[in-house]
Amino acid sequence: MVDLSVTVGGVTLANPILPASGTFSAELARVIDLNRLGALVTKTVSRGYRAGNPPPRVAETEAGMINSIGLPTRGLEHFLEVQLPEYRRYTSPLVCSITAETVEDFAAMARDVSVTGVAAIELNISCPTRKPGGGNFALNERHTFEVVERCRAATTKPLWAKLSPNAGEIGAVAEAAERAGADALTVANTILGLKIDLDTLRPAIGNGYGGVSGPGIKPIVLRMVHQCSKCVKIPIIGCGGIMTVEDVVEYLLAGASAVEVGYASFRSPTAMIALIDGLGEWCRRRGFARVADLSGAMRDHPPRDVYEAGMVGIG
């Protein structure tokens, strides 16, 4: 029997498969058993009501999708009074994703969602369709440090900082989040992109630019996960283009302890369950008794001693 359990940022998970924020809600219980997921991750919550960005909000791309949803939410009060009781029906730990437009409100949000039933808080400091200072703090290390530090002082709950793939030096941002007190990192949010509708000659997305997700971005985010794993000691949750069990294993080998799945659930609502089952089978066939042993186990290529021996032989 393969042990699929992992510990991520102070939270023990039955397995490393989680939904990505914004791609999941309790309504998915009509299709899958939510108790089987490693954790449940809420749609991002803000203090007040948010209508989100203008339509159209989603368009297909050659290898995934582009979206500019704009973090619509009914607000903190609705989350605490309506959504949280619904999530409490399930045994999987609940990770509450939050956003705010100022450092001060981010800290206040972290404090206000630190209630019974919330196992960890994911700081969505990286939404690509919001301006820096309007929620996208993860574009540089100083803003990242400030918001994580203030949130750390406001709560004893585990904090997961969701980083931006659009940052110039994501390794430096990861280090800043760790120094400020983050317990784990989610790497990463969507990549800012553009798609043009050739019938209207306008952007396919009402907001103009949008966040690109899907299998086309996986190699990019996988590289970022590996880079961040070399910069920090806290756990990393990989997020970007996961479609298959092999994708999950790659993220783990690159240094992630768990993964978040988004686009695949749009393609198939049962995708996460298939990944859990498939991961256990993959480990069994390859002789891994614990999935945690895969984390960071990528080997250097080519092995330096073999390479150097080959160079000597050539001479």
Backbone hydrogen bonds, N-H to C=O, Kabsch-Sander energy under -0.5 kcal/mol:
donor,donor_aa,acceptor,acceptor_aa,energy
3,D,289,A,-3.0
4,L,2,V,-0.9
6,V,13,L,-1.9
8,V,6,V,-0.5
8,V,11,V,-3.0
11,V,8,V,-1.5
13,L,6,V,-3.4
13,L,11,V,-0.5
18,L,16,P,-0.6
18,L,259,V,-2.0
20,A,261,V,-2.4
23,T,20,A,-1.9
28,L,25,S,-2.0
29,A,26,A,-2.1
30,R,27,E,-1.9
31,V,28,L,-2.1
32,I,28,L,-2.3
34,L,32,I,-0.9
36,R,33,D,-1.8
37,L,34,L,-1.2
38,G,17,I,-2.3
39,A,17,I,-0.6
40,L,93,P,-3.0
42,T,40,L,-0.5
42,T,95,V,-2.5
45,V,97,S,-2.7
50,R,73,T,-2.9
53,N,69,I,-2.4
59,A,66,I,-2.3
61,T,64,G,-2.2
64,G,61,T,-1.0
65,M,213,S,-2.1
66,I,59,A,-2.9
67,N,211,G,-2.0
68,S,57,R,-2.4
73,T,50,R,-1.6
76,L,46,S,-0.5
76,L,47,R,-1.4
77,E,47,R,-0.5
79,F,75,G,-1.9
80,L,76,L,-2.7
81,E,77,E,-2.4
82,V,78,H,-2.6
83,Q,78,H,-1.6
84,L,79,F,-3.3
86,E,82,V,-1.0
87,Y,83,Q,-2.2
88,R,84,L,-2.1
89,R,86,E,-1.3
90,Y,87,Y,-1.9
95,V,40,L,-3.6
95,V,93,P,-0.5
96,C,94,L,-0.6
96,C,120,A,-2.6
97,S,95,V,-0.6
98,I,122,E,-2.3
99,T,45,V,-2.1
106,F,102,T,-2.0
107,A,103,V,-2.1
108,A,104,E,-2.1
109,M,105,D,-2.8
110,A,106,F,-2.4
111,R,107,A,-2.1
112,D,108,A,-2.4
113,V,109,M,-1.9
114,S,111,R,-1.0
115,V,113,V,-2.2
118,V,115,V,-2.0
119,A,94,L,-2.5
119,A,117,G,-0.7
120,A,94,L,-1.4
121,I,158,P,-2.8
122,E,96,C,-2.2
123,L,121,I,-0.6
123,L,160,W,-3.2
124,N,98,I,-2.4
124,N,122,E,-0.9
125,I,123,L,-1.9
125,I,162,K,-0.7
130,R,127,C,-1.3
134,G,131,K,-2.8
136,N,131,K,-1.3
137,F,135,G,-1.3
138,A,125,I,-3.2
139,L,136,N,-0.7
140,N,137,F,-1.2
144,T,140,N,-1.8
145,F,141,E,-2.8
146,E,142,R,-2.3
147,V,143,H,-2.2
148,V,144,T,-2.4
149,E,145,F,-2.6
150,R,146,E,-2.1
151,C,147,V,-2.1
152,R,148,V,-2.7
153,A,149,E,-1.7
154,A,150,R,-0.7
154,A,151,C,-0.7
155,T,151,C,-0.9
155,T,152,R,-0.5
160,W,121,I,-3.2
161,A,159,L,-0.5
161,A,184,A,-2.3
162,K,123,L,-2.5
162,K,160,W,-0.6
163,L,161,A,-0.7
163,L,186,T,-2.7
167,A,164,S,-1.2
168,G,139,L,-0.7
173,V,169,E,-1.8
174,A,170,I,-2.5
175,E,171,G,-2.2
176,A,172,A,-2.0
177,A,173,V,-2.3
178,E,174,A,-2.1
179,R,175,E,-2.6
180,A,176,A,-1.9
181,G,177,A,-0.6
181,G,178,E,-1.2
182,A,177,A,-2.5
183,D,159,L,-2.7
184,A,159,L,-1.3
185,L,235,P,-2.0
186,T,161,A,-2.6
187,V,185,L,-0.6
187,V,237,I,-2.9
188,A,186,T,-0.5
189,N,163,L,-1.8
191,I,212,V,-1.8
193,G,210,G,-3.4
197,D,202,R,-3.1
198,L,196,I,-0.7
201,L,197,D,-2.3
202,R,197,D,-0.7
204,A,195,K,-3.2
205,I,195,K,-0.5
206,G,56,P,-3.3
208,G,205,I,-2.1
209,Y,207,N,-1.2
210,G,193,G,-2.3
211,G,67,N,-3.6
212,V,191,I,-3.4
212,V,210,G,-0.5
213,S,65,M,-2.6
216,G,63,A,-2.3
217,I,214,G,-1.9
218,K,215,P,-0.9
220,I,217,I,-0.6
221,V,217,I,-2.3
222,L,218,K,-3.0
223,R,219,P,-1.6
224,M,220,I,-1.6
225,V,221,V,-2.6
226,H,222,L,-2.0
227,Q,223,R,-2.4
228,C,224,M,-2.9
229,S,225,V,-2.2
230,K,226,H,-1.0
230,K,227,Q,-0.8
231,C,228,C,-1.3
232,V,228,C,-1.8
237,I,185,L,-3.3
238,G,236,I,-0.6
238,G,258,A,-2.6
239,C,187,V,-2.3
240,G,260,E,-0.6
243,M,241,G,-0.5
248,V,244,T,-1.7
249,V,245,V,-2.5
250,E,246,E,-2.3
251,Y,247,D,-2.1
252,L,248,V,-2.2
253,L,249,V,-2.9
254,A,250,E,-2.1
255,G,251,Y,-0.5
255,G,252,L,-1.4
256,A,251,Y,-2.4
257,S,236,I,-3.2
258,A,236,I,-1.2
259,V,16,P,-3.0
260,E,238,G,-2.6
261,V,18,L,-2.7
265,S,262,G,-1.3
266,F,262,G,-0.9
266,F,263,Y,-0.9
267,R,263,Y,-1.5
268,S,264,A,-2.5
271,A,268,S,-2.3
274,A,270,T,-1.9
275,L,271,A,-2.1
276,I,272,M,-2.1
277,D,273,I,-2.5
278,G,274,A,-2.6
279,L,275,L,-2.4
280,G,276,I,-1.8
281,E,277,D,-1.8
282,W,278,G,-2.6
283,C,279,L,-2.4
284,R,280,G,-2.1
285,R,281,E,-2.5
286,R,282,W,-1.9
287,G,283,C,-0.8
287,G,284,R,-0.7
288,F,283,C,-2.7
289,A,287,G,-0.7
291,V,3,D,-2.6
293,D,290,R,-1.3
294,L,291,V,-1.9
295,S,292,A,-1.0
296,G,252,L,-3.1
297,A,294,L,-2.2
298,M,253,L,-1.9
307,Y,303,P,-2.6
308,E,304,R,-2.9
309,A,305,D,-2.1
310,G,306,V,-2.2
311,M,307,Y,-2.1
312,V,308,E,-2.0
313,G,309,A,-2.1
314,I,310,G,-1.8
315,G,311,M,-1.4
